[in-house]
Amino acid sequence: MMMTTNTPSQSTPHHVVIVGGGFAGLNCAQRLANQPNVKVTLIDKRNFHLFQPLLYQVATGSLAASEIASPLRYVLRDAKNVSVHLGEVTDFDLENKQVLLADGHLAFDELVIATGSHHHYFGKDEWGSIAPGLKTLEDALAMRRKILMAFEAAERETDPVKRAAWLTFIVVGGGPTGVELAGSIADLARETLKGQFRSCALKETRIIIAEGSPRALPVFSENLSAKANDALKKLNIELKTQSLVVDVTHHSASIKSMATNEVETIATHTILWAAGVMASGLGKKIAEKTGAEIDRMGRVVVSEDLSIPNYPSIYVAGDLANFAHTEGQQPLPGVAPVAMQGGLHVAESILAKLNTYKTNKFNYIDKGSMAIIGNNKAVARVGSAEFSGFIAWAMWLLIHVTFLVEFDNKIMVVFNWATNYLTRKRACRLITGDVDTPLLDNDASN
């Protein structure tokens, strides 16, 4: 299928092509919705927008996959000038201003690339099949299966040493995702599943976080990191700081202490990756075409307005962009608020050019950051104010519900959270996938 647009003129709408339906791409499309003389095509490999901050709750059975995903066509149903194209961008023809797809091509006047990031195993990509990350719905469902199958295997294992390995969970990375994942597993084992297993004692569940920095949640202040550490201790979660995972197998993880250089090998069948990300491969492709610089994470170094230097009609936003035009010259982090504000700014820049206004520098407004650690436990920074405990937990719930795209999803998430809080049931504890796979095989049991 070949898709093209006419050469722009006064009689044809200005065609904006957005690649990626994540936070940056969707916010850009929504801002351009129903604008005069603007036509928008949003391209994504998936037909839905995914609320990634809540993926860990799908992975641990608190929410269903459908509750954090919204069909793009439905979200943009009232935007008459926006079309959604399900497809995969493979390259760019900048001379002819075309996006190349696996099944055709699409011409553009303005191009916005916001394809996000994926897991980064620091040169050990073979670990991916053993230590799943958390970026897609498939990741979350695979992780949920791995976690719940570990408890099922522990129930059937008669050898106490082998059972202990099944009840050991290692989370690689002590940032917000790692801390939230570990806390949710702790609640799952000690609250939700209590009384449901007959042979194994779930109170013996061991959860370990391996973090390379000197403290958990290194993006937060030392004060909030200390409070998070206290909350982790109360959940009996072991935090190994200044520690790097140097090897993983189907039945163990080797963790090296940077302080002593000693390596500890821990028997486990459940290693979960929350340690690093790499920008989408389209970053490298557009950099090759434009001569733009990319950093070691594959992010494209952008100008002050999020455009590519010397290419004012091509923008990069979200996790794919390295924006370092701030005090201290540190790139903005790859988090949802940065992506959302970046997408809106790109849309404003496009509208400014069409209306002969001056394009402004992107000015990210940091409204704060949060991390939940378990029921009633969280840390939060709002401006210069810091919160912890129940109030931070309640703030976390409110903010995340607010940012969900669909009203129906907001209702369902609030209902499930309330039910889970009162009953600790977690109704989404379904094991899906290849149910014929042996629960205990010779390799995994040794």
JOCOR-V181794 format. One record per helix or strand of 3 or more residues. SS is the DSSP state (alpha for helix, beta for strand). FROM is the first residue (numbers start at 1). LEN is the number of residues. Records with the same first field share a line. If there is no record, write none. Layout:
BEGIN
SS->FROM-LEN, FROM-LEN
END
This chain:
BEGIN
beta->14-6, 38-7, 48-3, 69-3, 82-5, 89-5, 98-4, 104-4, 110-4, 117-3, 168-5, 206-5, 237-4, 243-7, 252-6, 263-5, 270-4, 277-3, 311-6, 369-6, 377-6, 385-4
alpha->23-10, 52-8, 65-4, 72-4, 125-5, 137-20, 160-7, 176-17, 202-3, 222-13, 282-9, 318-3, 327-3, 336-19, 390-14, 407-17, 442-4
END
